Amino acid sequence: MASNGKRLCVIGASGKLGRYMVRLALERGYEVVGVCREKSVPKLAEFAGRITVHPGRTNDPAVIARAVRGCDAVLTVLVPFGVDGYASGTAQAVLDHARPGARLVFSCGWHISRDGRDVYPWHFRAMAAVVGRLAKLLRVIDVGDQVEACRRVFASDTAWTVVRGSDLEEGESQGLPVWSHHVGDPVLASNRTRRVDYARFMVEAVEDDALVRQAPAIVGRLTPSALAHAGT
Ligand SMILES: NC(=O)c1ccc[n+]([C@@H]2O[C@H](COP(=O)([O-])OP(=O)(O)OC[C@H]3O[C@@H](n4cnc5c(N)ncnc54)[C@H](OP(=O)(O)O)[C@@H]3O)[C@@H](O)[C@H]2O)c1
């Protein structure tokens, strides 16, 4: 694939979403840089020789500063794991070190609300409350830290996009997901997106100026709700 002359960094490159994004970015001709924890570098073996990897914790400002240097775009997986401010630390490092004007695209879940105008189904709220509390008790997930990470992104004057993912599943691509400004829009009701298509949305957002300073909530384009309501 010919180079498109642009450099793109994937923060959290070794995860499932991260690896899809690396693959798609390479297909689109980006020079790709990745950041992941040292122990996860082997998960990027399939890209050996084709990407530059910066091993380290993604909330380490020194690691991020090195990785994003000269990048036109930074795609960041906001991790809800850990209870030591990992997601907010990661977001802060990207906001502080990406070059001015770079396109910054962040991933998170529907539970993030930019303006408080999202309307959540009761079962979504119940599940979020139970899982959130249990996970925090067990010290594995801190959803609140992803909220803090996004609060900092929303407040920044960078060229950000926060892509709010529905429940995810594996499977063949169905094409670019459809999106809405707010959860509660009937188009999103199916609450299901293929992970590969989430990655596609993240990568394509880089070139879509209409998504700058937007927080699209996405859903698979072939889900029943998208088929019934897209474009209405
Ligand atoms: N799963 C869903 O149904 C769902 C729904 C909506 C939105 N999302 C969003 O989609 C994004 C990707 O989520 P995913 O579920 O598909 O997972 P994923 O892509 O596999 O990503 C998980 C990430 O978390 C890192 N990680 C795991 N344990 C960690 C720890 N203890 N400390 C630090 N980092 C750790 C992984 O790094 P290593 O490779 O180093 O382990 C990897 O980068 C997230 O932003 C998530 O909020 C997911």
The ligand as an ORCA input file, in Angstrom:
! r2SCAN-3c Opt
* xyz 0 1
  N     -16.189     -4.406     25.227
  C     -17.295     -3.753     24.952
  O     -18.413     -4.334     24.797
  C     -17.253     -2.240     24.786
  C     -18.471     -1.559     24.654
  C     -18.441     -0.195     24.439
  C     -17.242      0.484     24.362
  N     -16.070     -0.194     24.519
  C     -14.825      0.565     24.448
  O     -14.002      0.014     23.437
  C     -12.641      0.183     23.795
  C     -11.953     -1.152     23.640
  O     -12.545     -2.065     24.527
  P     -12.493     -3.631     24.294
  O     -13.420     -4.224     25.303
  O     -12.694     -3.938     22.869
  O     -11.064     -4.028     24.767
  P      -9.662     -4.106     24.019
  O      -9.749     -3.500     22.687
  O      -9.156     -5.493     24.107
  O      -8.769     -3.156     24.892
  C      -8.409     -3.419     26.173
  C      -7.233     -2.509     26.477
  O      -7.039     -2.459     27.864
  C      -5.675     -2.739     28.169
  N      -5.627     -3.330     29.496
  C      -6.173     -4.484     29.912
  N      -5.934     -4.681     31.225
  C      -5.229     -3.601     31.642
  C      -4.669     -3.221     32.886
  N      -4.824     -3.952     33.992
  N      -3.998     -2.059     32.951
  C      -3.842     -1.300     31.846
  N      -4.329     -1.614     30.634
  C      -5.023     -2.751     30.542
  C      -5.244     -3.643     27.061
  O      -3.860     -3.593     26.965
  P      -2.969     -4.940     26.865
  O      -3.039     -5.364     25.424
  O      -1.657     -4.446     27.314
  O      -3.583     -5.959     27.800
  C      -5.935     -3.011     25.856
  O      -5.211     -1.903     25.374
  C     -12.625      0.782     25.192
  O     -12.432      2.168     25.099
  C     -14.004      0.480     25.716
  O     -14.428      1.440     26.663
  C     -16.045     -1.538     24.729
*
